Amino acid sequence: MAGDSATTAGQATGAAANAARPGWRGLAADVAGDRQMFRVPWGKAMMWIFLLSDTFIFGTFLTGYMSVRIAATTQWPNPSEVFALTIAGHTLPLILIAIMTFVLITSSGTMALAVNYAYRRERGRCAALMMATAAFGALFVSMQAFEWSKLIAEGVRPWSNPMGSAQFGASFFMITGFHGMHVSAGVIYLLIVARRVLAGRYERTGNYDIVEIAGLYWHFVDLVWVFIFALFYLW
C-alpha cells in the first residue's frame, strides 16, 4: 500500500513537472500528452487550420482571376448581360445572383441561431435550424446548377466563349464550381450533425462544440461567396 502511494505521488509529481516545464520541450510534452492548448478544443483548432488553408486556395483563385481579366486582350463579357434573366418579357440583370446571395446570407443567420440553441441545450430547435440552413444551401446549389446549364446552353465552355474572352468560361466554372463543391459538402455535413443532435448524441456528453465547428465552416463558405460576388459579378 505504501509502495502504491509512493508510485501515485511520483506520477503526480511527474505530471506537475511536465505541466510546468517551460520552453519548446514543455510545448512538445503538452502536444504529446494531448493537452488542450490555449483553451481551444482540438476540433475547433483543426477547423480553423483547415479554413486558413482554404483561404489561401480561394485567394489564389481570385487573384488569378483578376490577373487574367486585367491581362485579357479580347473584350471581357459584361456580367450584367451574361447573367441576366428574362421574366415576363423583362430583362433583369443579375436577378438570379441576387437571390442566390440573399439565400446564402440568410443561411448564415439560421446557422448562428442553431449554434445559440445548441449551447442552450434546445436540441429540437438547433436541429431544425441546421436543417433549414442545409435547405438554403441545397437551394443555392440548385440555382447555381441552373446558372451553369444556362451558360452551357449558350455555348460557354472552359476553353471557349462566344460572348468574348475565352478565359471567362475557365474562370467562371473553376471558381464557382469549387465554391459550389464546398457548399454541397457543407449541406451533407450539416444534415449529419443535425441528425445526431436530434438523436441526443451530444446531449449525453454535454458537448455541443461540433455545432459551432460546423457553423465556422458554413460562415466561411458564405464569406467566400461575398468576395466571389463582388469580384466576378459586380466588376
N, C-alpha and C positions, 0 to 999 in steps of 0.2 A: 504493500500500500504506500509506504514511504517512497519506494522507488518510482511508483506511478506518479505520485505527486510531484516528485522532483523532475520527472520527464515532462509532465504537463507545464510545470513552471518554466522549464528550459525552453519549451516550444513557444510559450507566451512571450518570454524574454526575446527569443529569436525573431518572432513576428514583429514585436515592437521595434527591435533594432532595424529590421528591414523597412518598416514603415517610416522610420525616422532617418533612413540613410539618405544623405544629400547627393546632389550631382547626377551624372548620367547613369551611374550604377544603380542608384536608387530608382530612377525612372525605368530602367530596364527591369529591375526587380518587380516594380508595380505592374508593368505590362505583362511580364511572365506570370505573375500571380493573378492575372485577370482582375485587377483592381479598377474600380471606377475612377476615372480621371476627370478633373475639372467639374465634378458633379453633373456630368452629362452621360446619359445611358449610351452604351455602345451602339445600339441600333440607330439612335439619333445621330451620333457622331459619324457612323458609316454612311448614313443618308446624306449628310452634309458634304462628305468627301465625294460621294457619287455625283451630287448636284454640282459641285465645283468642277469636276472633270467634264460634266456635260455642258457647263457654261463655256468652257474652252472650245468644245466642239461646235456649239451653236455660234459662238463668237467668231470662229474661223470661217464657218459657212457664210455668215452675214458679211464679214469683212471681204471674203472672196466675191460675194455677190456685188458689193459696192465697187470693188476694183474692176470687175468685169463690165459693169454698167458704165462706169466712167470711161473705160478704155474702148468701149464698143464703137466701131467705125460706121455701123449702119444704125438706122433710126430705131430707138427702143420703143416698144408698144406703149400706148397710153393706158395705164391701169383702169382709168375711169371708163374707157371704151371696151377694153378687153373683158372686164369683169362686170359689165352692165347686164341687166336682165330686162326683157320687155314684158310688162304686165299690163293687161287690159289696154294694149296699144300705146302704152307709155314706156319709154326707156328710162330705167332708173339705174344710175351709176353706183356701183359698189353696194347695192342694197343687200345682196346675199352676204357679203363680207361683214357688213354692219351687224346683221342678225347673228352671224357666227361669233363675232366679238362680244356681243351682248350676252349670248348664251354662255360663253366661256367665263366671262366676268361674273355672271350670276352664279355659276357653279362654284366659284371661289367663296362666295358668300354662304352658300349652303354647306360647303366643306368646313368653313370656320365655325358655323353653328354646330356641326356634328362634333367637332373637337370639344366645344364648350359643353355639350350634353354628355360627352364621354366622361369628362372629368367630374361631372355632377352625378355620374352613375345612372343616368337615364338611358339605358341601352336601347330601348324601343325607339325613342326619338333620334338617337345617334345613328342607329342602323337605317332608319327611314331617310334621314338627311344624306347619309352616304350613298344610298341607292338613288336618291334624287340627283346627287352630284354625278353619279355614274350615268344616269339617264341623259343629263345635259351633255356629258362627254360623248355619249353614243350619238346624240343628235348632231353635235358638232362634226363628228367624223362622217356622218351620213351626208351632211351638207357639203363637206369637203369632197366626198366621192362624187356628188353631183357636179361640183365645180370642175373636177378633173374630167369627168365624162363629157362635159360641155366643151372644154378646150380641146380634148382629143377629137371630138366630132368636128371641130372647126379646123383640124389639121395641125395643131400644135404637138410637137414631139420633142424629146430631149435633144435631138440632133438637128431639128429644123423648126422653122416657124414662119408661116405665110404672112404674119402680121408685121414682121420686121426682123430685128436682130435674132439670129439663131440661138444665141446664148440665153435668151429669155426662157425657152422651154426647159433647158437643162437646169437653170437656177430655180425655176418655179417648182418643178417636180422633185428636185433634190431637197430643197428647204422645207416645203410644205409636207412632203412625204415623210421626212424624218420627224417633223413635229407631230404629224398625224399618227405615226407609229408610237410615239410617246403617249399621246392621248389614249390610243387603243389599249396600250399596256396598263395605263392608269385606270381605265374603266374596269378591266379584269381584276386588277389589284384591289380597287375599292369594293367591288362586289364580294370578293373573297373575305376581306376584313369585315364587311358589313354582316355577312352570314355568320362569321364567328362571334361578332358582337351580339347578334340576336340570339345565338345559341348559348350565350352566357360563358363563353370560354375565358374571357378576360375578367369577368365578374368574380370568378373563383380565385383568381390570383390578385385581384385588385389593381392590376397594372394595365392602364389604357394608353401606354406610350405609343403603341402601334398605330392608333388612330391619328395621333399628332404627326407621326412619321409619314403616314400616308398623306396627311394634309400638306406637309412640307413638299412632297413630290408634286402634288396637284397644283399648289400655288406657283411652284417653279414653272410648270408647263404653261400655266396661264400668263405668267410674266414674260416668258419667251414669246408667246403669241403677240403680246403688245409690241415688241420690237419688230417682229415679222410684219405685223400690220402697218407699222409706221414706215418701215424701210421698203417694203415690197409693194404695198397697195397705195400708199399716200405719196410716195416720192415720184 
